[in-house]
Structures are given as C-alpha cells and as structure tokens.
Amino acid sequence: MSTVRALAHIITYLAQRLAFAFFLVGALGLFGATVMAAVGQWSWISLSVLYDGQPIENAGMYAQIALTVLAVGLCFFLPGNRRIMQLENSHRAFSIGMDDVARAYAAVHAADRAETFRLSSEFDAVRERLAYLRDHPDLSTLEPSLLEVAAQMSHISRELAQVYSDEKISRARNFLKERQQEVALFNERLDQAKGITTDLKHWVHEVELEESVAVAQLERLRAEMQEILPELGMESQIRTEQTALDNTIVDLQPKAAE
C-alpha cells in the first residue's frame, strides 16, 4: 500500500506540474497571437456562429479576445495555486525533524532559564510554553505537533532550567571572575615579594663581602704592626693595639655570621 501511495503521489505531482506548464505556455501563446492579430501581423480566428438564424460577424475575433482575457486573468491565480500545492506537499511530506525539535526546545528552554514561565501545574505549564512557542517570530512556520513536543520537553526539564537559570549562572560567573581577580592580585603581590627578597639577598651578600674584606684588611694590618712595632720598642702599645683589633674582629664576625 505504501508503494502504491508513493506512486500515486508521484503521478499526481507530475500531472500538476505538467498542467501548470501547459496552461502557462498556452496563455502566453494566445496573448501573443491576439496582440499580433490586433496590429495586423496575424489573422484572427475564423469562426462561424449563428444567432437567431443570422451569422455573427467577427465572431472568431470576439472569441479569441475573450479566451485571451480569460487565460491572462487565470494567470494571476497561478501563484496562489502554486502556494497551495506547496502547502499540500509540505503536509504530505511532513515529519518531525530533530533539528526543528532541537531549535524549538532551545528557544523555550532559554526562556525557561530566564524564569519567563510562572505557572506550576503540568497542564498550565505546558500550555504556557506552547503559547510562547507559537508567538515566537522564528518558530511560526513549524507544525503545532512539533511545538507541542518541544513544550513538553521543556516542562520535563524545568528543574534543570531552575538549577542552571540565567541569574544563578551570572552570579556564579561573577564569583569566579572575582576569585580570578583576587588570584591575579595575589600573584602580583607574590612577584613583588619575590623581587624584594632577591634584592635583600643580594644586599646581604654585598654587606658580607664588604665585612670579609674589612676583616682581611684588619688581619693584614695587625700582621704588619707586629712586624714593625717591636723594632721600635712599643710592645705595650702592640698589646693594646692587638686587643683593640681582636675586639674589632670579634664584633665584625657576628655581623658577618648574621
């Protein structure tokens, strides 16, 4: 049966298209012939018509003009007939497509996340969602059954829309953004602390190096004094100077150790 129906549908489709093309070509040909006959480039149709026993003159011309007017007038109805045929074909070939369902569900779910719907009962909630989809400018061409499926799917996932509502997602994003800013500020301060620590280490190293140089110079000075002063008979002064040097070295060594 399905094969027979498909074959009948194909034959009907071809016959409609053939009749449409034949009528359009015939109307154009008849209009052209009438225009050429009116300007004297073609002869009128010859037709013998009797009325009340008397022949009617130029009956063929009148008949040709009438047929031309009728054919041209019917041409204005062809676009409407074409739209009707397209509508019939779309109804015959209609099937719920996943892309259309997904598009309608995405629209109503986005509205649900924005807390557009307020009714709580199942019947009222589905009806409210269905009314929203029917009034949606991008979904007006979809079938009512498809919109109903999308509305029911949105009602089933309403808890998910409440959990991931736009307000909660916006609040979570703002919180994460603030945390990210705090982490960036902490990293900036940490880099500053690392720089200060590096400078202090370098400074301490320079101070220790200077203290080591000073201690070495004192040691060398003491050695020179021990060689020179005994020859001059200044042993007591040597002891005093050595004691002062020892005290200076003792004072410098803890600082170097620190």
Stockholm file with secondary structure:
# STOCKHOLM 1.0

chainA/1-258         MSTVRALAHIITYLAQRLAFAFFLVGALGLFGATVMAAVGQWSWISLSVLYDGQPIENAGMYAQIALTVLAVGLCFFLPGNRRIMQLENSHRAFSIGMDDVARAYAAVHAADRAETFRLSSEFDAVRERLAYLRDHPDLSTLEPSLLEVAAQMSHISRELAQVYSDEKISRARNFLKERQQEVALFNERLDQAKGITTDLKHWVHEVELEESVAVAQLERLRAEMQEILPELGMESQIRTEQTALDNTIVDLQPKAAE
#=GR chainA/1-258 SS CHHHHHHHHHHHHHHHHHHHHHHHHHHHHHHHHHHHHHTTSSCCCCCCCEETTEECTTHHHHHHHHHHHHHHHHHTTHHHHHHHHHHHHHHHTCCCCHHHHHHHHHHHHHHHHTTCCCCCSHHHHHHHHHHHHHHCTTSTTSCHHHHHHHHHHHHHTHHHHHHTCHHHHHHHHHHHHHHHHHHHHHHHHHHHHHHHHHHHHHHHHHHHHHHHHHHHHHHHHHHHHHHHGGGGTCHHHHHHHHHHHHHHHHHHHHHHHC
#=GC SS_cons         CHHHHHHHHHHHHHHHHHHHHHHHHHHHHHHHHHHHHHTTSSCCCCCCCEETTEECTTHHHHHHHHHHHHHHHHHTTHHHHHHHHHHHHHHHTCCCCHHHHHHHHHHHHHHHHTTCCCCCSHHHHHHHHHHHHHHCTTSTTSCHHHHHHHHHHHHHTHHHHHHTCHHHHHHHHHHHHHHHHHHHHHHHHHHHHHHHHHHHHHHHHHHHHHHHHHHHHHHHHHHHHHHHGGGGTCHHHHHHHHHHHHHHHHHHHHHHHC
//
